[in-house]
Amino acid sequence: MTWRALVLGALFLVGCSSITDEQPTASPLDQFYADYGSQAEAIAAMRTEVQDNIAGCMATHGFVYIPIATSQLLPQDTDRNELTEREWAQEYGYGIVSSAEGFADGRPDPNVKHMSAMTNAERVRYLEQLEGTTQAEGCQAISLGQATNATDLITTFDALARAQSDAMSEVMARPELVAPLADWASCMRSKGYEVNEPGDPERFIEAAAREVTAPVTAWLATLDQITYVETIEGGISNVAGYPSDELAAVREIEIETAIADLDCYDQHVAEILDPLRLEAEQSTFDSVADDG
C-alpha cells in the first residue's frame, strides 16, 4: 500500500487493488467499487456523454461541434484492479511518470482549428451558443446538466475521498505509529533514500519528472492557441525535444524507489497500520452512506 493511497485517498480515483494473498482482508469499500467501478471510469463516461450532448445541441442550432476525445483510462488505472500492490509497483512505481506519459499523448480540442477558419462574427456566434451569454445558457452548461446520474456518482466518490483523507490523517498521527514510521524512514535511508516522512519518495520523483519536462513545457506555453494545437496534434510525446529518454530513466528510478518503499512498509509498518486503515475505511463508508 503506497503512502499516496493511504494518506491522499488516491484509491478512490481508480478503485482498490484486487484482493490477493498479499492483501488477504477485503476493504469495506471493495464491494462499492465492484458495483460502481471507479471515479476515473465515472468521469470518463460523463465526459463522453457531455461531449456527445454538446455536439447534438450545437447541431440543433446549425453549428458543427466535434466531440473532444475524452481522456481514456490509463493502463495503470485499470491494472489496479488486476495486480497486487507489489506487481503494480514493479510495473508503474508510484504511477507518476506513467501518468505524465499518458497525459502527454492526449489529444487537443479539434474545434480550435475548426474555429480558426471562421470569420470573427461567425466565431462570436459559435462561442455564444457553445459557452452561453448572460441571457441564456450555452450548450456546454445544458449538456453538463443532462448528465445528472454520472455527476451524482462522482459527487459520492468525492465525498468518500475527502472523508478517507481526513480519517487517514488522523490515523497517521496516532502514537502507536511513531516508532514504525521512524523504522520505515531508517529502512529507506539504509537503502540509499534520503527520506524523513511518508510521501517524501513520491515528492522526489515528482520533482525529477517536472525538471526533465520543464523546457518543452515552457516552450509550448509560448505558442498561440492554433500553433499549440497543430504542434501537439499527434501527442506531446511526439514533439521535437520531448524528453522521452530522460523520463524513462526517471521511471526506472521511480520503480526501484517504490519497491524499496513497499519493502520497508511491509517490514515495519503494515502490521500496525493495515488494521487501522481498514477500520478507517469502514468508518468512512458508513459515514458517507449515512449522509447519503
Secondary structure as UniProt FT lines:
FT   HELIX           3..8
FT   HELIX           11..14
FT   TURN            21..22
FT   TURN            28..29
FT   HELIX           30..36
FT   HELIX           39..60
FT   TURN            61..62
FT   HELIX           75..79
FT   TURN            80..82
FT   HELIX           85..92
FT   TURN            93..94
FT   HELIX           96..104
FT   HELIX           111..116
FT   HELIX           120..131
FT   HELIX           139..145
FT   HELIX           148..172
FT   HELIX           175..177
FT   HELIX           178..190
FT   TURN            191..192
FT   TURN            198..199
FT   HELIX           200..221
FT   HELIX           225..231
FT   TURN            232..234
FT   HELIX           236..238
FT   TURN            240..241
FT   HELIX           244..268
FT   HELIX           270..291
//
